[in-house]
């Protein structure tokens, strides 16, 4: 067996405000190179490492770069991070798979779809026969490029977020399932032009998003469905084809993935008005708060 390469680029960007993210931003947030990553015990990377280590799989840690929400990543910063990441990946070859902890709402100067660009480049390095699995925040802007150049994308399942570690474990297990042949992944993303902010975006019911997510999760393990992710999309990006919806990973069943992804996204569209928050003036908001 060859090692599994492990890496991360995790940042949520805002096109409408915030300081651009440079290397200093990532150094403050968390920049770990190579063996330094093995000391990460929390978050998505922590969950991935724990699962890989428990299975006694050899890991080649590449680069983990995370930062607090910011403006877009500067062109110089993204080029530096990407170049180092790919240099480390090429040195690690051959690998059995590439496991990535991504956000899905990163954006760079001149590169709108950062995650798609990174996944496409990883695919060009490792080829079509090496599985590439990535985890995403449920606010991800999932693009066609991201879906095309990965074997499986799995999203966090809680908002407010409480499952980074367990999602990392799910990502690693998906990699194992692909490698041992028990999962022949086929994934479909169905998207509708709806953007939802934090209000009504919670994953604990009651609420339209929570109910759509729960209905999707009940389908896992049935009829060839392996994984269901439902996305809100980060509304403070300014990119083409934005919207929320569902991504379904099936075990060798394109029909199952297509049908369920379309069904869940159709409900998302039908319930779009329920996702709109009630807007108050400042005076009304203060009065409502005083009554609570």
N, C-alpha and C positions, 0 to 999 in steps of 0.2 A: 504494500500500500504506500502511496505517496501522501504527503501532508495535505491538510486543508489550509488554504490561505485565509487569513482573517483580517479585516480592515473596517474602517469607519470614517465617514464624513457626515457630521451631524450639526446642522444649523438651520434655523428658520429665518427667512429673510423677508424684509418689508420694502417694497418699492416706493412707498409713500412717506417714509421717514426713517430716521435712525442713521447712525454713523456707518459708513462702509466697513466691512469686516476685512481686516488685514491680518498679517501673520501675528502681530501682537495680540489681536483679538483672540485668536485660537490658542496662543501661548497662555493667556489669562484663563481661558475656559478649560482647556485640557488638550495638550498635544503630547502624544506618547508614540515613541518610535520603537519598532522591533520588539525586543525582549521586555521593554518597559511596559508593554501592554499586558503582560502576564500578571502584573500586579493589580489589574482592574478586577474588582470583585463585585461591583454593583452595576446597575444599568443593563442595557441590552448586551453590551460586550461581556459583562460579567456573567450573564445567563448563558451566552454562547460558550464561553470558556469553560464554565462549570460542566456543561453537557458534553463538550468535547473531551475534557479531562476525565470525566467519569467513564466515558466509553473507551478511554485509553487510545484516543486518536491523536496522532502527531499533528501539531499545529504550527504553522509558520505565521507569526504575527507580523503584519506589514506596517500599518500606520493608522493611528486613531486621532482624528482632529475634531474637536467639538467646541462649540461656542454658544454664548447666550444669543437670543434673537437680536438681529442687527439689520442694517441695510444690506444691499447686495455685496457679495464677496468681490474684492478688487480683482482686476484681471491678473495683476502680478501675483497676488496671493494664491488664487486658484491654480495658476500655472505652476507655481512652486510646489503646492500640495500634490497636484496631479502628477507632476514629473517624478517626485520622490516616491509616490505610491506605486506608479508603474515600474519604476526602476527596481523597487523591492520585489514586486510581483515577478518581473522577468528573472531576477536572481533566484527566486523560489522555485521556478519550474524544474521538473514537472510537478503539478499538483493534482489531487483528485477532485478538488472543488474550490470555489471561492465563496466565502460567506461574508456578507457585508451588513453593517448596521448603518442605515441611512435615515434621513428624515423624510425627504420627499418634497420639502418646500424651500430648498436652497435655491439661490439665484446668483448669478455672477454677472459682472460687467461684460457684456458681449456674449455671454452664454446664459440664456434664460433657463434652460433645463439642465442644471448641473448634474443631477443624478442620472439623467438619461445619457448625458455626454460621458460620464464616468463609466456607466455600465457598458455602453457601446465600445469604449476603448478597452475595458477589461475583456470583453468578448473577443475583440480583435487580437488580444494577446494570447488568450488561452484556447481559442478555437471553439467550435460548436459542440464538441463532445464532452467538454468539462462543465459540470453543472455550476450555475451561478445563482445563488439564493440571497435575497436581501429582505431585511425587515424595514418597515416604514412607520412613521407616525400616521395616525388616522386623519391628520390634516394635510396629507401629502397631495400634491398636484401630480397625479399619475398620468404619464404621457405614453403615447404609442411606442416611443423609442425605449422607454423603461421596460415595457411589457415585452417588446420584441427581443431585447438583449438579455433577458433574465429567464431562468427556468421557473422560479416561484418567487412571488412577492407576498409577504405576510405583514399585516398591519397590527399595531397596538389595538387593544380592545376596550380600553377605559379612557374616559375623559370626565373629570380631571384624571390625569395619567397616574396609574398606579401599577402598571404591568410591564414595565420595561424589561425587567429581569426575566419574567416568564415568557415574554415574547422572544427574547434572545434564545431561550431554551427551545421554543417552538421552531425557530429558524434553523437551529442546529439539527433538530430531529427531522425536519423536512429534508435537509441535506443527507442525513443518514438513509432516509427512506428512498431517496433518488439513487443513491450509490448502491444500495442492496437490491434495487429493482422492484421494491414494493410500491413505489410511486413512479408512474410515467406521466410527468406533469404536462398538463395543457391548461393554459390560463387565458381568461377573457376579462377585460375591463369594459364595463358598460357605464357610460357617463351621461348626465343630463346637466343643462346649464343652470345649476342652482348653487349658490354659495351661502354657507351658513357660518355665522360667527360663534362665539362661545355660548351665547344665550340659546337655549333649546338644543344645544349640541351635546348635552350630557348623555352618558351611556347607561345610567341607572334609570329605569322607568319610574314614573310615566314620562312619556314624551315620544314624538314621532321618530326621531333618530334612534333612540334606544330600542323602540319596538321593531324597527326595520332591522337593526343589527341583531337583535335577539332571534328574530325569525330566520335570518340567514345562518346564525350559528347552529340552530337546531337541525340544519340540513347537512352539517358536516358528518361524514361517515355514511351517508345515505346515497344510493344511486350513483356512486362513483365520485361524489363530491368530497374533496380532501380538505379544502380550506376556503372560508368565506371572509372577506374583509370589506367593510363599508367605510367610505371616506367622506369627510365633511368638506375638505379642501381649505387650505389657508387663504382667507379672502383678501389678504393684503399683498398679493402678488398681482402683477400686471402682465399676464402672459396669454398666448393664444390657447383656445380650447379648454378653458378652465371650467370646472364643475365638479359636483359630487357624484357618487354612485357606488357600484359594487364591483369587486374583483373576485372572481371565483377560480380556484385551482382545482382541477379534476384529475382523477387517475385515469388517463388515457381515454377520456370521454369528452370530446369537443361539444357534443350536443348538450350534455349535462351542464357544462360550464356556461355555454351560451344562454341556455334557457333560464337558469337561475340568476345569472348576472343581469339579464334583461328584465326579469320579473322584479327583482329587488330595486333596480334603478327606476323601473316604471312606477313602483309605489313611492319611491323618493320624489319623483316628479308630481305624482298625484297629491302628495301631502305637503307640497312646497309651501303653501300658505300657512300651514301649521308651524312651520319652521321660522316664520317671521316674528321677531320680537315686538312686543308692545312698546312704542316709543313715548317717552314722557318729556315734558319740559323740565328744566332744573327745579323750578318751584314745585311742580307736581311730584318729582322724584323725592324731594326733601319731605314733602307732606306725607307721601306713602311710607317713607322710611320711619318717620316719627310715629306712624300708626302701627308699625310692626313690632 
